[in-house]
Amino acid sequence: KMDSDQGKLFVGGISWETTEEKLKDHFGQYGDVMQANIMRDKATGRPRGFGFVLFSDPSVVDRVLQDTQTIDGRTPEVLFALTRLLIAFACLNESGERCSSSEMRVPTKS
């Protein structure tokens, strides 16, 4: 369902030590976090260094994106999850291969 993704953020470049509980606590200062997921390697179970946070109130997302986040000493890249998917999709379409993360940076609203 598309609507549920309105409050979803991609969090990239997090430490392997960062837990889902830690993500939930950190982003909980902005509003109610329904879900925090850290993506893991299916074979090894090791964290892949990124995850997703889902807020129950999508209006919180703008405030989060305006701040620089620091979690476990890292400054992760925090993006609106849908935007990142659309960019990734656009990159795939254009060249047939995935773009580097630098190409996937979203222009910030001035």
Secondary structure, DSSP 8 states (H G I E B T S, - for coil): --GGGGGEEEEES--TT--HHHHHHHHTTTS-EEEEEEEE-TTT--EEEEEEEEESSTTHHHHHHHS---BTTB--EEEEHHHHHHHHHHHHHHHSS---TTTT------
